[in-house]
């Protein structure tokens, strides 16, 4: 494990995921707490989380948490920005941690309330999330008696790829067509859906396209709950955002730097290795 030399930071909040999607959470935290220092880790060497077995994902998340806990200065809290590990393995990996770990999970309870007595909810996520037994158990727990039948688990991997590839930036017309086709299929199969949760870190980047394709649906961002959860752990600093990135020959740091530039983000980006 290599520990990067960080600039002077004050009790930074750490945010991590395997892709660019989690920068949306970084931006949300930065806007809510402009003086908060943030360490943003993009673990590209582990991309995609959704393609791993549960034992592999558990090991990956444990190593990443270990790495972030060892930073100097140590984070005041760590945000696991991805829904997949938050739902499937995080319960087993946070025991005994020295600092608070905040997860991002589908806001099923809120979505059902917004959907009304007869409306349905679509949880949009990657394949490994929406086909997992852990998500089924989570939905049952969050829905309450007799309500889980109104929750539809929908694979949105094709939409996630629009963000990961950068298509939503350089081909907005094509992106809107793909999103509109996806929404049309969703509504054709589940016409009672009134609310959808954007349960992949990538999907909030597509919210404008989703709202244009389906202006009568409510789209909920699971990341919204992060603000309230980390508020007790925030400290006034310089408002700096420092990026860390792991890399492989297929996912070099320079390519990730280019992806950030496409969305107008320029931050210090330090390559690291998590062993």
Long-range contacts (C-beta under 8 A, 24 or more apart in sequence): 1-63, 1-66, 1-67, 1-70, 1-273, 1-274, 1-275, 2-272, 2-273, 2-275, 3-67, 3-70, 3-71, 3-72, 3-272, 4-71, 4-244, 4-270, 4-272, 6-39, 6-71, 6-72, 6-73, 6-242, 6-270, 7-240, 7-242, 7-268, 8-238, 9-37, 9-39, 9-73, 9-237, 9-238, 9-240, 9-242, 10-37, 10-73, 10-235, 10-236, 10-237, 10-238, 11-37, 11-73, 11-75, 11-76, 11-233, 11-234, 11-235, 11-237, 12-36, 12-37, 12-38, 12-39, 12-71, 12-73, 12-75, 12-76, 12-237, 12-240, 12-242, 13-37, 13-38, 13-39, 13-75, 13-76, 13-77, 13-78, 13-79, 13-230, 13-233, 13-234, 14-38, 14-39, 14-40, 14-41, 14-68, 14-71, 14-75, 14-77, 14-78, 14-79, 15-39, 15-40, 15-41, 15-78, 15-79, 15-81, 16-40, 16-41, 16-42, 16-43, 16-64, 16-68, 16-78, 16-79, 16-80, 16-81, 17-42, 17-43, 17-49, 17-80, 17-81, 17-82, 17-201, 18-42, 18-43, 18-44, 18-46, 18-47, 18-48, 18-49, 18-82, 19-44, 19-47, 19-48, 19-164, 19-201, 19-202, 20-163, 20-164, 20-202, 20-256, 20-259, 20-260, 20-263, 21-81, 21-82, 21-160, 21-163, 21-164, 21-200, 21-201, 21-202, 21-203, 21-204, 21-205, 22-81, 22-82, 22-201, 23-260, 23-263, 23-265, 24-201, 24-204, 24-205, 24-221, 24-223, 25-79, 25-81, 25-104, 25-201, 25-223, 25-226, 26-241, 28-223, 28-224, 28-226, 28-227, 29-79, 29-226, 29-227, 29-230, 30-239, 30-241, 32-227, 33-231, 33-234, 34-239, 35-236, 35-237, 35-238, 35-239, 36-234, 36-235, 36-236, 36-237, 36-239, 37-235, 37-237, 37-238, 37-239, 37-240, 37-241, 37-242, 38-240, 38-241, 38-242, 39-68, 39-71, 39-75, 39-242, 39-244, 40-241, 40-242, 40-243, 40-244, 40-267, 41-67, 41-68, 41-243, 41-244, 41-245, 41-246, 41-272, 42-243, 42-244, 42-245, 42-246, 42-256, 43-245, 43-246, 43-274, 44-245, 44-246, 44-247, 44-248, 44-251, 44-253, 44-256, 45-246, 45-247, 45-248, 45-251, 45-273, 45-274, 46-246, 46-274, 47-251, 48-126, 49-82, 49-84, 49-85, 49-128, 50-84, 50-126, 50-127, 50-128, 50-129, 50-157, 51-128, 52-128, 54-88, 54-89, 57-84, 57-85, 57-88, 57-89, 58-89, 58-92, 58-93, 60-85, 61-85, 61-89, 61-90, 61-93, 62-93, 63-274, 63-275, 64-274, 65-93, 65-94, 65-97, 65-101, 67-272, 67-274, 69-97, 69-98, 69-99, 74-98, 74-99, 75-99, 76-100, 76-233, 76-234, 76-235, 77-101, 77-102, 77-230, 77-233, 78-102, 79-103, 79-104, 79-226, 79-230, 80-104, 81-201, 81-223, 81-226, 82-200, 82-201, 83-125, 83-129, 83-199, 83-200, 83-201, 83-222, 84-125, 84-126, 84-128, 84-129, 87-129, 87-132, 87-134, 87-135, 87-138, 88-128, 88-129, 88-132, 88-134, 88-135, 100-230, 100-233, 102-226, 102-229, 102-230, 104-201, 104-222, 104-223, 104-225, 104-226, 105-138, 105-199, 105-222, 105-225, 106-135, 106-138, 106-139, 106-142, 106-197, 106-199, 106-222, 107-197, 107-220, 107-222, 107-224, 107-225, 108-138, 108-139, 108-142, 108-143, 108-151, 108-197, 109-142, 109-143, 109-144, 110-220, 111-151, 111-195, 111-196, 111-197, 111-218, 111-220, 112-143, 112-144, 112-147, 112-150, 112-151, 112-195, 114-194, 114-195, 114-218, 114-220, 115-150, 115-193, 115-194, 115-195, 115-218, 116-194, 118-192, 119-150, 119-192, 119-193, 119-194, 119-195, 120-150, 120-151, 120-152, 120-190, 120-192, 120-193, 120-194, 121-150, 121-151, 121-152, 121-193, 121-194, 121-195, 121-196, 121-197, 122-151, 122-152, 122-153, 122-154, 122-186, 122-190, 122-193, 122-195, 122-196, 122-197, 123-151, 123-152, 123-153, 123-154, 123-196, 123-197, 123-199, 124-154, 124-156, 124-159, 124-196, 124-197, 124-198, 124-199, 124-200, 124-203, 125-153, 125-154, 125-155, 125-156, 125-199, 125-200, 126-155, 126-156, 126-157, 126-160, 126-200, 127-155, 127-157, 129-199, 129-200, 130-154, 130-155, 130-156, 131-155, 150-192, 152-190, 152-193, 154-186, 154-196, 156-182, 156-200, 156-203, 158-182, 159-200, 159-202, 159-203, 159-206, 160-200, 160-202, 160-203, 162-202, 162-206, 163-202, 163-203, 163-205, 163-206, 164-202, 166-259, 166-262, 168-205, 168-206, 168-209, 169-262, 169-263, 170-262, 172-209, 175-206, 175-209, 176-209, 176-212, 176-213, 179-206, 179-209, 179-210, 179-212, 179-213, 180-213, 183-210, 183-213, 183-214, 183-217, 184-213, 187-214, 193-217, 194-218, 195-219, 195-220, 196-220, 197-222, 198-222, 205-263, 241-267, 242-267, 242-268, 242-270, 243-267, 243-268, 243-269, 243-270, 244-269, 244-270, 244-271, 244-272, 245-269, 245-270, 245-271, 245-272, 246-271, 246-272, 246-273, 246-274, 247-271
